[in-house]
Amino acid sequence: MRCAIVGSGLAGLAAYATLRHAGVRPEEIAVFGTHPDPTSAWRERAASIRQQRMRSESDGHVAAAGFPGLAVREATLAALARSVTNRYHPTVELFLAHADEVRQRTGWDASFAERRVAHVRAGASGFTVDGEGTFPHVLIATGHPGLVRVDGAVHAYEPHEYESKVAIVGAGMAAATEWRNALAAGSEVVSVRRREPLRRPLNVPRAYFSKRGLAGFHRLAPAQRAAVLHDLGRPSYPPGREWDDPLRRATAASQFRVSDSSQTHLPGYQVISATGFRKGWREDALLADLVSAHDLETHDRFLVLAPDSTVPALTDDRRTLSIAGVAGQWAFPAADTISGAKYAARAFTRRVCRTR
Ligand SMILES: Cc1cc2nc3c(=O)[nH]c(=O)nc-3n(C[C@H](O)[C@H](O)[C@H](O)COP(=O)(O)OP(=O)(O)OC[C@H]3O[C@@H](n4cnc5c(N)ncnc54)[C@H](O)[C@@H]3O)c2cc1C
């Protein structure tokens, strides 16, 4: 075995597809994860908030090569025209069908072993995964460590319907989506929030996806870098009439109002937590164990990584430990996107292939 991927979500699949595209064979890759279907964790969350279209654009797919993007696969003039002006957002259905195809085509199932990994340990020439190995190169892609929820409430990312009176706690993209969903279902909606949400087209500004923007980010001192990441983590949703108009109409009809966060238990209201995920390496049992076993450098809730998403103390000429997904934000602020997954995947693949 040349390498292992720990975590079987979208970032794991993107890494697998990238390795396969570079010529690494299924029998050289071990994938350890909780779900045989790499889309299942994401699929349930997206379905729960009734997401119809991707937040990402044409290149937001898990195949290794950027081209052809999903706009080309949709093959309509409208899709291509919108993609030229960065206004194309593929349907969730198209994204998932394509991800299924990548899973089949790359041989993912041949490498997959169902297991929740507890320990990754470094040795001189590689890593053991729960005592198995040695794997010279390991990529950890365990995703978000769990949901934050108001006691007793359903979470926006879990399956649910809407009752006639709904209190939605939170102020980010999931909350904004839930206001619209509940209003469309005919509910009376109270938005319970601690502060006003920011209005940003993307969670992470486009500059941080470019080489130049990233170089600037990588030059920041640790405290500044952490401050940027905290700021990017503030609740936001996109500007635009499609968000504002339904709220304006519902407010005028007394169907929507805002309440402050001291009132999360409104009698007679169904409470929905649109309060996102738990944050930071301490919340992820595998990462917390790894940090403590190898005394890894951290700053605040962030794992300190090299710009290529590797863990500096455990990466050298013979071995690589890479982090993909949200825990990789120190290297790539938008680590929790498909683009972020590919950023880590490509750097990991370069290292795997360099030492073949
Ligand atoms: C509702 C929603 C919509 C989104 N829409 C978009 C979008 O349109 N475009 C975009 O670019 N991004 C989007 N994102 C962001 C991002 O793409 C997703 O969060 C994506 O799921 C991240 O993939 P991941 O592999 O890091 O995490 P996940 O998909 O959550 O996968 C992690 C997997 O690892 C498993 N695991 C965890 N711990 C262990 C362990 N110890 N051992 C083994 N396995 C483990 C988990 O159970 C899970 O199966 C969206 C996120 C959400 C929540």
The ligand as a Gaussian input file, in Angstrom:
#p B3LYP/6-31G(d) Opt

LIG

0 1
 C      -25.665000      21.570000       3.211000
 C      -24.284000      21.820000       2.646000
 C      -24.161000      22.260000       1.345000
 C      -22.886000      22.478000       0.798000
 N      -22.812000      22.871000      -0.499000
 C      -21.597000      23.030000      -1.055000
 C      -21.482000      23.413000      -2.422000
 O      -22.465000      23.626000      -3.126000
 N      -20.230000      23.528000      -2.958000
 C      -19.098000      23.320000      -2.229000
 O      -17.998000      23.436000      -2.758000
 N      -19.177000      22.959000      -0.922000
 C      -20.392000      22.816000      -0.331000
 N      -20.462000      22.456000       1.002000
 C      -19.213000      22.343000       1.764000
 C      -18.447000      21.013000       1.584000
 O      -18.325000      20.654000       0.248000
 C      -19.090000      19.881000       2.372000
 O      -19.048000      20.225000       3.769000
 C      -18.421000      18.512000       2.152000
 O      -19.261000      17.525000       2.703000
 C      -17.031000      18.411000       2.761000
 O      -16.524000      17.116000       2.501000
 P      -15.661000      16.296000       3.596000
 O      -15.224000      15.054000       2.933000
 O      -14.661000      17.220000       4.188000
 O      -16.713000      15.991000       4.751000
 P      -17.897000      14.924000       4.740000
 O      -18.561000      14.896000       3.406000
 O      -18.719000      15.215000       5.952000
 O      -17.171000      13.524000       4.913000
 C      -16.394000      13.154000       6.022000
 C      -16.561000      11.671000       6.197000
 O      -15.571000      11.153000       7.078000
 C      -16.193000      10.310000       8.020000
 N      -15.394000      10.245000       9.242000
 C      -15.348000      11.145000      10.257000
 N      -14.487000      10.735000      11.218000
 C      -13.979000       9.562000      10.797000
 C      -13.028000       8.654000      11.355000
 N      -12.454000       8.871000      12.539000
 N      -12.721000       7.529000      10.654000
 C      -13.312000       7.290000       9.454000
 N      -14.212000       8.125000       8.880000
 C      -14.539000       9.250000       9.533000
 C      -17.553000      10.959000       8.232000
 O      -18.483000      10.105000       8.866000
 C      -17.924000      11.300000       6.791000
 O      -18.436000      10.186000       6.127000
 C      -21.720000      22.263000       1.578000
 C      -21.863000      21.841000       2.906000
 C      -23.131000      21.619000       3.439000
 C      -23.255000      21.155000       4.868000

